[in-house]
Amino acid sequence: MADKHMIISIARQCGSGGHEIGEKLAARYGLKLYDRNIIEMLAEQTNMTPEEIAKLEEKRESLFGSHRGGFSAKEKDLMNRFSKSDELFRRERALIQSLAEKESFVIIGRGANAILADNPDILRLFVYAPEEFRIARAKADYRLEFDSEAKKKIEATDRARSQYFEYYTGKSWGANDHHDLSVDSSLLGIDGTVELLAWVIDRRFGL
């Protein structure tokens, strides 16, 4: 597989197991996995610590209304008048594009399905699941006691992901036209979904 240039982007609903699926696919194909480690790479390019970048990412939602129509619609008009969050996204986008030119990898979220939409070597996946499946996983992942807590966590996380994606890409998060394949992870379970996606990947990349 070393001679195959392949990029697998995974967008996912909170609690769907998308990250675990991404980890298992990366291990199966011997690929690098990019997610929060992107923050560490960005920290090396700036005078900011990973903790500062992570906090800035978490504040992005409060900045969404700073430019009417969203960043994607106004970027060319903003010149150098970017907020810190906007500048961070620009750096992150450039980093993802640079990595895609020279590496094969699995990347979780971070708007990669839109950022790399024109790359001929990408497979764009979206992982979703029914609410009861996601609540059970969220309770375990976040060590929550009540279903109501997990539901609030899921709703808040998905809302933030949706707002981030739509603000910076101008596209609708989770929409079918921004993904090559959407899969319900509850249908076959996590390992079964990995096997299903591996079948797709093998044929997509001629492995």
N, C-alpha and C positions, 0 to 999 in steps of 0.2 A: 504493500500500500504506500510505500515511501514515494513512488513515482506518481501517485495520484494527488492532485491538489483538490482538497475537499474541505468545505466549511459547512458546519451544521449549526444553524441558529435555532435556539429554543426559547420561545416566549411562552409564558405559562400563567394560569390562574393560581393564586395562592392556595396551597394545600393540595394541588393536583399531583405533586410528585415530580414536576418538571425538572427540578434541579437534580434529584436523585437519578432520574432517567438520563440526564445529560452526563452525569458522572460515570454511569455505567456504559454509556455509548463511547465516551472518551477512552475509558479503560479498554473496552472491547477492540477499538480500532487503533489504539496506541497514539491518541491525539492529545494535544494540550487542551486543558479546560480553562476558559476565561470567564470570570464572573467578578467577584469582589477583588480578585487580585489585580484587576485593571486599575483599581484605586492606588495600589502600591506602585504601579508603573507610572501613573500620573504624578504621584508624589515625587518621583525621581526627576520629573521634568519641571517641577515648580519648586517654590520655596515653602510649600505647604506640607504638613504631615498627613499620613493616611487618615488619621482621626479627624483632622480639619476638613479634609475632602469629603469624608463620610457624612459629617455634620452638614456640610454645605449641600450635599445631595439631598439630605432629608428636608432641607428648607426650600427646595425647588418649588414645591407646591405653592408656597406663599408668594412666589414671584411670577406665577403664570399669567397674572393679569397685568404685568408691567408693560407689555406691549400689545395693544389690541390686535387681535387676529392671530396671535401666537408668534413665537420666534421664527418658525419656518416661513411664515408669510412676510416677516419684516426684516429678516437677516440682512439682505442687501441694502436696506435703507438705514440700518443702524450705524453703519460705518464702524467706528471704534467705541461706540457708546453701549458696550455690553455690560450686563450685570455680571457679578462673579459666577453665578450659576450658568449664565449663557456662555461665558468664556470657558468654563469647565467643560460644558458639552462640546464646544468646538474642539477643544484639545482631545476629548475622549473620542469624538468622531474621527479625527485625523489619526489617532492611534489605532483604532479599529481598522480603518482603511489601510494603514501601513502594514499592519499585521497580516491582513488578507492578501496583500500582494506577495508575501514571501512565505507564509506558513499555512498549514492545514490545522484546523482546530474546531472544537465545539465551544460555542459561546452562549451564555445564558442571559437573556434579556438585553438590556442596555440599548434597545432600539436597533439592534444589529440587522434585523430582518429588513428594516427600511434603509438603514445606512448602506448596506451591501446588496440592495435589491438588484442592481445592475451587474453584479458579479456573476459570471457564467458558471462558477463552480460552487454555488451555495445551494443548500437544501434548507428551506425555511419551515420550521415546525411550530405548531401551537398546541400545547397540552392543556386540556380542560377536564373537568369532572363534575358530577352532581354535587350539590351542597353537602349532603350527608357524608359523602366520601371525604370531601375537603375538610369538613369540621373535625372528623375523627383524626385525620392526619395533623391538622393544625394544633389540636389539643396535645398530641404527642410531641410534635416538633417544638412547640413554644411552652410546653409544660403548663398547660391551662387546665383548670378543673372543670369549668362549665362550658356547655355548648354555646351559651350566649356570648361568652368571652371569645371563643374561637370564631364565632360568626362575625363579631365586631372586628376582630383582627383581619379576617379574610376580606371583609368589605373595605376596610381602610387601606389595606395593602393593594388590592386590585384598583381602587379608586386612584391611589397615588401613581400606580403604574400606567393606568389609562391616561391620566392628566399629563404625566411626563411625556409619554409617547406622542400624544396628540399635539401637545404644545411644540415639541421639538421636531416632529416629522410632518405635521399637518395631515396625518392619516389616522384612521380609526383603529384603536387597539383591539386586537382579536378578530378584525374583519377578515373574511376568507380571501379577499383579493390581495392581502399582504402576506399570505402564507401559502406554501405549496401543499401542505397537508396539516389538517387538524385532527387530533386523536383524543378520545375519551379514555383516560388512563384507568378508569374504574372497570371498564369492560373486560380487560384481560389482566388487570393488576399491573404493578410496576414492572416486574420481570417479564411478564407476557407482552407488555407494551414495548419493552426494549427489544424483544425478539421480533415483534412485528416491524418496528422501525428499522432494525438491522436488515430485515428482508428488503425493505424499501431502499435503504442506503446502498446495499449491495448492487441493486439493479440501477439505481440512479447514477452511481459512479462506476459501473461496470467492474465490480470487484469479484 
